[in-house]
Amino acid sequence: MASPLRIIARLDVKNEHVIKGIHLEGLRKVGDPNELALRYYEQGVDEIVFMDAVASLYDRNNLFHIIEQACRNVFVPIAIGGGLRTLEDVSRALGAGADKVVINTGAVRNIGLVEQIAAKFGSQCLIGSIEAKRAGSGWTAYIDNGREPSGHDVLDWARQLENAGVGEILVTSIDQEGTGRGFDVALARALEEATSRPIIVSGGYAGAKDVSRLLAETHPSAIAVAGALHYGRTDVARIRGEVEACMAGSMA
């Protein structure tokens, strides 16, 4: 039986290489995107997200050829994000084989783009990405792969994305990302209360205890895992076992 919680492999790509950092900084190369995508597919991952980590520097996405190649060997839903600024960009991404697109900077610059994508292609293919960093008692949304504050409060921005038509929200905790210190559970819980859209939680996974803490207080639709998979500290089957054990425990 499939896990109620989807497991997503997140691949941040820079210049043809999957990279990983801490707090979205200090990036280091960890592998070939298509080789890693195939590995995680063979391990049984539910979805794969490719993110162009430097798209904002060039104002365009450079992953279309990688997506085309991945689709020849990988048969789970694939999402692509980074540098998608227009309907034409989204059309090209979907034409390359992506099932979903991930929008962050493009939405902040033009919320109307989200409305246009939802109207033309449907909310089911549109993920609103929020890069969140703690600010006092709340969180600020960032753009440009965590480089620049957007000026938006995360919870207010999530509601705007929902109203504009996103199908899901991918929230990445900049504070936890790459640290292996666990998910920002308070952030996930606050977003659940702020919006009715399914939440994908990213940033900080290290092991079973992190899944247990997250599922004890929240009900995300998915978790996105990067470094723990890339560095071989775990695999998809082990994560799925952790999830199913937590779910079984909560139902006992």
Kinemage of the C-alpha trace (Angstrom):
@kinemage 1
@onewidth
@group {chain A} dominant
@subgroup {mainchain}
@vectorlist {calphas} color= white
{ca met a 1} P 0.000 0.000 0.000
{ca ala a 2} L 1.355 3.413 -0.934
{ca ser a 3} L 2.328 5.721 1.871
{ca pro a 4} L -0.256 8.447 2.618
{ca leu a 5} L 2.656 10.884 2.706
{ca arg a 6} L 4.450 11.325 -0.618
{ca ile a 7} L 8.233 11.188 -0.618
{ca ile a 8} L 9.829 13.638 -3.028
{ca ala a 9} L 13.489 13.689 -4.042
{ca arg a 10} L 14.657 17.272 -4.485
{ca leu a 11} L 17.511 17.938 -6.911
{ca asp a 12} L 18.907 21.476 -6.951
{ca val a 13} L 20.930 21.896 -10.130
{ca lys a 14} L 23.705 24.322 -11.039
{ca asn a 15} L 25.623 24.103 -14.319
{ca glu a 16} L 24.616 20.484 -15.044
{ca his a 17} L 25.424 19.260 -11.518
{ca val a 18} L 23.213 18.526 -8.526
{ca ile a 19} L 24.441 20.716 -5.686
{ca lys a 20} L 23.790 20.904 -1.964
{ca gly a 21} L 24.494 23.554 0.605
{ca ile a 22} L 23.538 24.719 4.069
{ca his a 23} L 20.901 27.460 4.373
{ca leu a 24} L 20.935 27.465 0.529
{ca glu a 25} L 24.551 28.681 0.608
{ca gly a 26} L 28.030 27.145 0.296
{ca leu a 27} L 26.939 24.912 -2.538
{ca arg a 28} L 28.967 21.811 -3.442
{ca lys a 29} L 28.566 19.352 -6.304
{ca val a 30} L 27.102 15.981 -5.355
{ca gly a 31} L 26.274 14.241 -8.627
{ca asp a 32} L 24.723 14.060 -12.070
{ca pro a 33} L 21.013 15.024 -12.066
{ca asn a 34} L 19.836 12.253 -14.358
{ca glu a 35} L 21.849 9.562 -12.616
{ca leu a 36} L 20.458 10.612 -9.234
{ca ala a 37} L 16.909 10.903 -10.572
{ca leu a 38} L 17.115 7.356 -11.951
{ca arg a 39} L 18.539 6.069 -8.661
{ca tyr a 40} L 15.709 7.556 -6.624
{ca tyr a 41} L 13.116 6.362 -9.127
{ca glu a 42} L 14.484 2.821 -8.841
{ca gln a 43} L 14.331 3.161 -5.048
{ca gly a 44} L 10.616 3.910 -5.333
{ca val a 45} L 10.357 7.657 -4.814
{ca asp a 46} L 6.904 9.162 -5.426
{ca glu a 47} L 8.002 12.317 -7.232
{ca ile a 48} L 11.127 14.230 -8.248
{ca val a 49} L 11.612 17.996 -8.185
{ca phe a 50} L 14.362 19.607 -10.248
{ca met a 51} L 15.203 23.162 -9.190
{ca asp a 52} L 17.506 25.452 -11.176
{ca ala a 53} L 19.542 26.940 -8.319
{ca val a 54} L 20.968 29.818 -10.354
{ca ala a 55} L 18.087 30.594 -12.698
{ca ser a 56} L 17.529 33.991 -11.079
{ca leu a 57} L 21.052 35.067 -12.019
{ca tyr a 58} L 20.335 34.485 -15.702
{ca asp a 59} L 16.579 35.151 -15.550
{ca arg a 60} L 15.811 31.851 -17.243
{ca asn a 61} L 15.542 28.126 -16.548
{ca asn a 62} L 18.303 25.941 -17.983
{ca leu a 63} L 16.940 22.506 -17.107
{ca phe a 64} L 14.618 21.690 -20.009
{ca his a 65} L 17.092 19.293 -21.658
{ca ile a 66} L 17.684 17.567 -18.304
{ca ile a 67} L 13.935 17.080 -17.878
{ca glu a 68} L 13.625 15.680 -21.407
{ca gln a 69} L 16.346 13.136 -20.665
{ca ala a 70} L 14.916 12.235 -17.252
{ca cys a 71} L 11.505 11.501 -18.749
{ca arg a 72} L 13.009 8.757 -20.892
{ca asn a 73} L 13.901 6.713 -17.818
{ca val a 74} L 11.868 8.043 -14.904
{ca phe a 75} L 8.134 7.342 -14.717
{ca val a 76} L 6.927 9.238 -11.677
{ca pro a 77} L 5.685 12.839 -11.638
{ca ile a 78} L 8.441 15.364 -12.283
{ca ala a 79} L 8.337 19.026 -11.293
{ca ile a 80} L 10.648 21.774 -12.502
{ca gly a 81} L 11.319 25.145 -10.891
{ca gly a 82} L 13.570 28.155 -11.180
{ca gly a 83} L 13.471 30.987 -13.678
{ca leu a 84} L 9.928 30.404 -14.917
{ca arg a 85} L 8.658 33.913 -15.609
{ca thr a 86} L 6.060 33.628 -18.382
{ca leu a 87} L 3.326 31.379 -19.724
{ca glu a 88} L 5.733 30.467 -22.518
{ca asp a 89} L 8.282 29.259 -19.945
{ca val a 90} L 5.642 27.083 -18.304
{ca ser a 91} L 4.458 25.737 -21.653
{ca arg a 92} L 8.041 24.843 -22.550
{ca ala a 93} L 8.557 23.111 -19.186
{ca leu a 94} L 5.429 21.011 -19.585
{ca gly a 95} L 6.338 20.322 -23.192
{ca ala a 96} L 9.722 18.997 -22.059
{ca gly a 97} L 7.876 16.402 -19.994
{ca ala a 98} L 7.404 18.006 -16.595
{ca asp a 99} L 4.111 17.236 -14.856
{ca lys a 100} L 4.263 20.293 -12.592
{ca val a 101} L 6.009 23.652 -12.379
{ca val a 102} L 7.319 25.343 -9.247
{ca ile a 103} L 7.010 29.130 -9.050
{ca asn a 104} L 8.621 31.458 -6.492
{ca thr a 105} L 10.431 34.550 -7.767
{ca gly a 106} L 8.160 34.777 -10.811
{ca ala a 107} L 5.102 34.860 -8.547
{ca val a 108} L 6.548 37.515 -6.255
{ca arg a 109} L 7.356 39.719 -9.224
{ca asn a 110} L 3.948 39.140 -10.809
{ca ile a 111} L 1.174 37.377 -8.884
{ca gly a 112} L -0.893 37.610 -12.045
{ca leu a 113} L 1.406 34.966 -13.546
{ca val a 114} L 0.078 32.446 -11.030
{ca glu a 115} L -3.493 33.271 -12.009
{ca gln a 116} L -2.630 32.926 -15.698
{ca ile a 117} L -0.911 29.551 -15.219
{ca ala a 118} L -3.804 28.196 -13.166
{ca ala a 119} L -6.334 29.378 -15.736
{ca lys a 120} L -4.481 27.963 -18.740
{ca phe a 121} L -2.913 24.770 -17.412
{ca gly a 122} L -4.826 24.041 -14.191
{ca ser a 123} L -3.946 24.334 -10.500
{ca gln a 124} L -2.987 20.648 -10.356
{ca cys a 125} L 0.279 21.379 -12.189
{ca leu a 126} L 1.210 24.499 -10.192
{ca ile a 127} L 3.293 24.454 -7.010
{ca gly a 128} L 3.870 27.717 -5.175
{ca ser a 129} L 7.340 27.689 -3.626
{ca ile a 130} L 8.048 29.622 -0.429
{ca glu a 131} L 11.591 29.970 0.913
{ca ala a 132} L 10.994 30.882 4.544
{ca lys a 133} L 13.367 32.407 7.064
{ca arg a 134} L 12.551 33.157 10.666
{ca ala a 135} L 11.943 36.828 11.454
{ca gly a 136} L 10.976 37.546 15.049
{ca ser a 137} L 7.900 35.507 15.900
{ca gly a 138} L 7.146 34.768 12.238
{ca trp a 139} L 8.825 34.098 8.905
{ca thr a 140} L 9.768 36.177 5.872
{ca ala a 141} L 9.497 34.790 2.332
{ca tyr a 142} L 12.675 34.961 0.232
{ca ile a 143} L 13.313 34.820 -3.499
{ca asp a 144} L 16.277 34.154 -5.803
{ca asn a 145} L 17.079 30.820 -4.132
{ca gly a 146} L 17.057 32.339 -0.656
{ca arg a 147} L 19.199 35.341 -1.534
{ca glu a 148} L 16.749 38.220 -1.258
{ca pro a 149} L 13.838 38.962 1.097
{ca ser a 150} L 10.585 39.419 -0.785
{ca gly a 151} L 9.004 41.732 1.767
{ca his a 152} L 6.154 39.259 2.268
{ca asp a 153} L 5.205 37.574 5.522
{ca val a 154} L 5.152 33.837 4.787
{ca leu a 155} L 1.620 33.205 6.019
{ca asp a 156} L 0.148 36.209 4.224
{ca trp a 157} L 1.984 35.202 1.068
{ca ala a 158} L 0.722 31.623 1.301
{ca arg a 159} L -2.844 32.939 1.388
{ca gln a 160} L -2.144 35.105 -1.662
{ca leu a 161} L -0.756 32.104 -3.535
{ca glu a 162} L -3.812 30.051 -2.626
{ca asn a 163} L -6.162 32.795 -3.810
{ca ala a 164} L -4.201 33.103 -7.064
{ca gly a 165} L -4.662 29.403 -7.799
{ca val a 166} L -1.666 27.282 -6.773
{ca gly a 167} L -2.452 23.605 -6.271
{ca glu a 168} L 0.183 22.951 -3.610
{ca ile a 169} L 2.706 24.893 -1.554
{ca leu a 170} L 6.335 23.799 -1.238
{ca val a 171} L 7.846 25.406 1.848
{ca thr a 172} L 11.604 25.301 2.343
{ca ser a 173} L 12.974 26.363 5.719
{ca ile a 174} L 16.145 28.310 4.987
{ca asp a 175} L 17.070 28.033 8.678
{ca gln a 176} L 16.897 24.224 8.631
{ca glu a 177} L 17.919 23.502 5.033
{ca gly a 178} L 21.067 21.385 4.810
{ca thr a 179} L 21.550 21.248 8.582
{ca gly a 180} L 20.075 17.821 9.325
{ca arg a 181} L 18.497 19.338 12.426
{ca gly a 182} L 14.944 18.405 11.519
{ca phe a 183} L 12.028 20.137 9.843
{ca asp a 184} L 10.688 23.484 11.040
{ca val a 185} L 7.543 21.953 12.512
{ca ala a 186} L 6.190 25.273 13.761
{ca leu a 187} L 6.429 26.691 10.244
{ca ala a 188} L 4.614 23.702 8.732
{ca arg a 189} L 1.910 23.887 11.389
{ca ala a 190} L 1.401 27.637 10.882
{ca leu a 191} L 1.088 27.170 7.122
{ca glu a 192} L -1.461 24.391 7.575
{ca glu a 193} L -3.557 26.764 9.659
{ca ala a 194} L -3.136 29.636 7.184
{ca thr a 195} L -4.088 27.845 3.960
{ca ser a 196} L -6.187 24.930 2.772
{ca arg a 197} L -3.644 23.968 0.099
{ca pro a 198} L -1.577 20.773 0.584
{ca ile a 199} L 1.863 21.491 2.044
{ca ile a 200} L 5.154 19.948 0.905
{ca val a 201} L 7.735 20.332 3.682
{ca ser a 202} L 11.414 20.719 2.761
{ca gly a 203} L 14.580 21.427 4.703
{ca gly a 204} L 16.258 19.651 7.599
{ca tyr a 205} L 15.421 15.938 7.279
{ca ala a 206} L 17.955 13.630 8.890
{ca gly a 207} L 16.062 10.580 10.071
{ca ala a 208} L 13.064 8.886 11.651
{ca lys a 209} L 12.832 11.285 14.578
{ca asp a 210} L 12.294 14.174 12.186
{ca val a 211} L 9.415 12.416 10.450
{ca ser a 212} L 7.909 11.503 13.823
{ca arg a 213} L 8.042 15.087 15.107
{ca leu a 214} L 6.564 16.467 11.909
{ca leu a 215} L 3.683 14.000 11.716
{ca ala a 216} L 2.909 14.338 15.417
{ca glu a 217} L 1.845 17.950 14.879
{ca thr a 218} L 1.075 18.398 11.173
{ca his a 219} L -0.458 16.654 8.174
{ca pro a 220} L 1.672 17.543 5.149
{ca ser a 221} L 0.949 16.039 1.744
{ca ala a 222} L 4.648 15.314 1.154
{ca ile a 223} L 8.191 15.739 2.396
{ca ala a 224} L 11.032 16.717 0.083
{ca val a 225} L 14.443 15.224 0.864
{ca ala a 226} L 17.771 16.174 -0.692
{ca gly a 227} L 21.070 15.876 1.188
{ca ala a 228} L 20.258 12.741 3.173
{ca leu a 229} L 19.587 10.955 -0.127
{ca his a 230} L 22.437 12.527 -2.090
{ca tyr a 231} L 25.050 11.610 0.511
{ca gly a 232} L 23.706 8.085 0.944
{ca arg a 233} L 22.728 8.553 4.587
{ca thr a 234} L 19.373 7.001 3.796
{ca asp a 235} L 17.308 5.740 0.873
{ca val a 236} L 13.697 6.007 -0.202
{ca ala a 237} L 12.687 2.642 1.253
{ca arg a 238} L 14.019 3.579 4.669
{ca ile a 239} L 12.203 6.927 4.626
{ca arg a 240} L 8.995 5.206 3.560
{ca gly a 241} L 9.379 2.745 6.416
{ca glu a 242} L 9.790 5.649 8.853
{ca val a 243} L 6.684 7.328 7.491
{ca glu a 244} L 4.566 4.185 7.617
{ca ala a 245} L 5.746 3.402 11.154
{ca cys a 246} L 4.761 6.896 12.282
{ca met a 247} L 1.392 6.660 10.562
{ca ala a 248} L 0.712 3.262 12.099
{ca gly a 249} L 1.699 4.561 15.525
{ca ser a 250} L -0.650 7.521 15.243
{ca met a 251} L -3.538 5.205 14.357
{ca ala a 252} L -2.851 2.741 17.179
